[in-house]
Amino acid sequence: MTKRSKKTVSVQPNSHLSGYDVVLAEVVGLLELARRASAQTVNIIMTATYWEIGRRIVEFEQGGKKRAEYGEALLKRLSSDLTVKFGRGFSERNLEQMRLFYLGWPISQTLSAKSQPTTGSATSRRFAASNLMPQFPLSWSHYVKLLAVENPEARAFYESEALRGGWTVRQLDRQIESQFYERIALSRNKAAMLKKGAVARPEDAISPEEEVKDPLVLEFLGLKDEYSESDLEEALIRRLEAFLLELGNDFAFVGRQRRLRVDDEWYRVDLLFFHRRLRCLVIIDLKLGRFTHADAGQMNLYLNYAREHWSQPGENPPVGIILCAGKGEALVRYATDNLPNKMLVREYLTALPDEKLLVAEIEKTRRMLERN
């Protein structure tokens, strides 16, 4: 008995299939798009599922005083059993985040009722996560970042802007860390900042403009109506830790009143810092009044000197911050544009405006942008 040999068909690329490359590229594009959409849908379903898990935990805890007392034990036991059944992702910390997610994102009673478990078969007891999907358009990783924002107004702002601007998790984290909400609220040009915040940057590379807030809120100094530059400096040194937190991440204090000599004249730099991520010295010059063009010239002198005498090999050129009580945007631009050194002009406030007014201003600006 003879065996039939299997025939193999080989297709030579571009042998006789004219336009094949175009078809292949289109099919590959469709499949990749479908996979991305599928992954996104799965992510949204899982986010809704985690909200439902949080609801189950909260409702169990509310089932009586005794249950509430054993809430921590519930998380421990759930974590152990779910990890055995489903693997990683159900630590006690993650379950607590699901619990907080449910508490932090309440939805309407009608919609919630659609996902309530019912008695009966296993199929009928399954909740309809699809009913909740429109409520959570962002990924679970986004919501984990948002959980860290304690202010409800700020949290709602970041969620809305992340959705409007299509922020990645890294972008959202960067905006929260740089206190984008607070800077928007205090900025005179809210529309420009909202537009800028929606633009992604390659690999989210940091820049001095984003690392240094504008304005800086120095309410913690407790300064009265009348004070001198030396009073301001002394207060900043006394409350250095709070000042570093207000400045932003990765600032390290180097010194104050650092002296430098140019020709036969001596100058003093008010405050000197080093920024670890920017890898450069940061010079801060304190001004009681409004910014003037002479302030830019003086800072440029400091930066040239610091680059030549204070910077270490491998460091980036120093950055200057002129901290003043007021500024004109046009004057800042004309005085600092095209200078060889990076120079930032930042306002400081010694008292916070009313938060409700700030929230209203942000909402007004956002509606204006959405209409355009």
N, C-alpha and C positions, 0 to 999 in steps of 0.2 A: 504494500500500500504506500503510495507516494504521498508525501506531505506537500501541501501547497505552500509555497514561500510567500510571506507577506510582502506586499509591495510598499515601498516607502516613497512618498511624494515629497520632493524638495522644491521649494519655491525660491527661485533666485531673485534677490532684491532688485526691483526696478527692471526686471527682464522684459516683461511685456505689459505690466500693470501701470499704465500711464496715470499719474495723479495719485498713486498709492500713498505717497508720503503725506499728502494733504489729508486723506481719509484717516490714516493712522494717527496723525496729530489731533484730529478732531475727536476720534474715539477715545484716545488717551485723555484728552481734556475733559470729555464727558464723564469718564470713569473717575478721574481725580475730583471733579466737582461733586459727583454723587457721593464719593467717600467722605469728602469734607462735610457735606450736608448731613450725611448719616451720622458722622461723629458729633456734629453740633446738636443734632436731634437727641442722640443718646445722652449727651451732656445735660441738655435741658431736662430730659426725663429724670435723670439721676438727681438733679437739683431739686425738682419737685418731690422726688422720693425722699430726699433728706429732710425736706420741710415736713413731710408726713410722718417720718420717724420722730422728728422733734415734737410733733403734736401728740403722738402716742406717749412719749416720755412725760410731757407736761400733764396730760390728762391722767396718767397713772399717778403722778405725784399729787394731783388735786383730788384724788379719790378718798381722801381722809387724812387726818393728822398722822396716823401711823405710817401711811404710805409716804407722806412728805418727809418724814424723818428718815426714811430709808432710801431717799432719792439717790444718794451716792452709791449705796449698795446696788441699786438697780443698774446704774451705769456700769459698774464693775462686772456684774453678772452678764448683762447684755453684751458687753465688750468681749468677754470670754467666749460666750456661746456663738456670737456672730463671727468671730475670728476663726473658730473651728469650722464653721459651715461655709464661710465665704472668703476667708483669707484676710489679707491686710486691708486697712482702711476703716476699721471700726474700733479704734482705741478709745479709751474713756474720754480723752480730750476731744476727739472727733465727734463722739456722741454728744458731748456737752455743747459743741459748736452747733450741732443740728438742733439741740434744744433751744439755744439762744437765737438761732435762725428763725425758728417758729415764733418765738416771742417778739423778735425784732421786725418781722414782716407779716403783720396781721392782714388777713384778707376778709372779704365780705362773708357774712354768715351763709348766704345762699350758695356761693361758690364752694365754701368749705363743706357744706352739707352734701354736695355731690360726691365728695371723696370720702364720706363717712363709711366705715365698715358696717356691713349688715350681717344678720344671721343667715344661716343656710349653708349652701355648698361652698367648697373652697373657691370656686370661680366667683360666686356672688360676693364673697368676702373681700375680694381684691378691690383696692381703691382705684379710682380712675385718675391716674397721674396726669393723663392728657388734659383733664379739666384745669389743672393747675399750671400747665406749661406756659401759657401766655403771661402769667404773673411773674415768671422768673426768666427773663430773656438773656440774662448774663450767665456765665459759667459758675459752677460751684466755687472755683478758686477765686473768682471776683467777689463772691459774697463772703468768703472767709476773710478777705482783706477788708471788706466793708464792716464786718463785725467788730473790727478793732477801733472803728470811729465811734466815740461815745456820744457826741453831739448829734441828736436826731436830724436837725436841719442840715448839718454838714454831711451826714451819711446819705440823706436823700439827694443832696446836691451831687455828690460823687457818683451815685448810682445813675442819676439822670445824665450826667456829662459822659460817663463811661459808655452809656448806650448811644448817646447822640454822636459822640466822637469816635465810636468804635475802638475804645482804648483796650489794649492788651492788659493782661494782669500786671505786667511789669510797668506799663505806663500808669495804671491806676495806683500802684504802690508808690511810684515816684511822686505822683501828684499829692497823695496823702502825706508822704514824708516831708514834702516841701511846703505843706500847709497851704495848698492852692486855694482852698475855700476861703481861708482867712485873708489871704492876699487879694483875692478877687473882691471880697467884701469891703476891704479898705482902699482899694484902688480907685482912682478917679476915672480911669478908662477901662471900665469893666468889659465892654464889648471887645476891645482889642485883646485883652487877656484871655477871654473865653475862646476867641478864634485861635489864638496862639496855642492854648492848652489842648485844642482838638487835633493839632498837627503832630504826627509821630516823627521821631527823629531816629536816624540810623542807630540801632542797638541801644537806643535811649542813652546816648553818651551825655555825660554831665557837662554843664557849662557854668561859668561864674554867675551869669544872669539868673539861672534857676536855683543855684545853690544859696544865693543870698536873697532873703526875702525883701519885699518892698510893699508897704512900709514895715519897719520894725516896731513892735509894740513894747514899750519899756514901762508899762504900768507898775510892774513889780518894784521899781526903784523908789516909789513913794515921793517923788519930787514935788515941791510946791510950785506956786506960780512964778516965783523969782528964784533963779539959780544961775550959777556961772558955769563956764566950761569945765573948770576944775572940780566943781560940785558934781557935775554930770559924770566926769571921769572917775571920781572917787566912789560915786554910787555904783557905777558899773563894776569896778574892781571889788567892792564889798559884796555885790551880788553876782559874782563872776559866773557861778554855775548856772544861774537863771539866765544870764545874758548869753551864755554859750548855747543853751537850749533854744533861745529865741533866734539866735543867729542861724542855727541849722546844724546838720550833722557834720561830724568830722573836723570841727574847728578845734585847734589846740592853742592854748594861750602861750605866747613866747615872752612878752614883756610890755612895759609901759614906759612912756617918755624916753624912748630909745634915741640917743643922740647921734647926729651925723654932722660932719663938718665939710662945707663946700667953700673953697678959697679961705677967706678969713672969717667966715660967718658960721655960727652954730645954729642947728635946727633940731627940733624934737618931734618925733613921731608919737602921737598920742597912744595908740595901741597897736601891738604887733602880734599877729596870729600865724599859724600854719594850717593849711587845709590838706588833710591826708589824701583825699581822693583826687583833688586837683593838683596835688603835689607842688604847691607853691606857697610862698609867703603872702600874707594878706595884711595890708596896712590900712588902719582905720583912722581917719581924721575927723574929730568931733567939731561941729559947728552949731552955735546956738541959734543963729538966724537962718535966713534963706540962702540957698546956694548962689554963688557968684562965679564969674568966669575966672577970677583970680584964684579961687579955690582949686580949680582944675589945673592951673599952672603950677601951683605949689605941690599938688599931689603928683603931677608928672615929674617934678624934680625928685621927690622922694622915691618914686618907682625906678627912675633911671639909676639913682644911687644904690638902691637896694639890689637891683639886678646885678650891678657891677661888684658890690662889696659884701652883700649879706647872703645872697643865694648860694646854695651848695651845688656842686656838679651833679647833673642829672635832674635837677629840679626845673620846673616850668617857670617862665617869667612871673614876677610878683603881680598881684592884683591889688588895686586901691579901692577903698570904699570911703566915700565922703558922706558922713552921717549928719544930716542937717534937719532943721525944723520945718523947712519948706523948700520947694523947688518949682521952677518953670520948665515944662517939658521941652519947649523950643530952645531955651537957653542951655539946658543940659546937652541937647543934641549938637548945637553949634559949638559949644565949648569942649566937647569930648570926642566928637567924630574925627576919624582919621588920625588920632594920636597913636604913637607907636606902642603905648602901654594900655592894658585893659583897666578901665576905670569905671566904677559904678557909683551912681549918686542915689542914695536911699534916704527916705524920710523916716523920722521916728515920731511916735506918739507916746505921750506919757499917761494917756487915759484912753480906754476903749469907748467908741461910740455905742449907742443903744443897738443891741443885737437884732431886735425885731426890724429896725429900720434898715440894717444891713441886708437881712434876708429879703425884705421887700424890694430893695434896689437890685439884688441879684436876679430875682424873679422877673422884674421889669425888663432888665437887660436881656435875659434869655428869651423872653417872649418877642422882643424886638428883633433878635437875631433869627428866630424861627420864622418870622413873617417875611424876612428878606430873602 
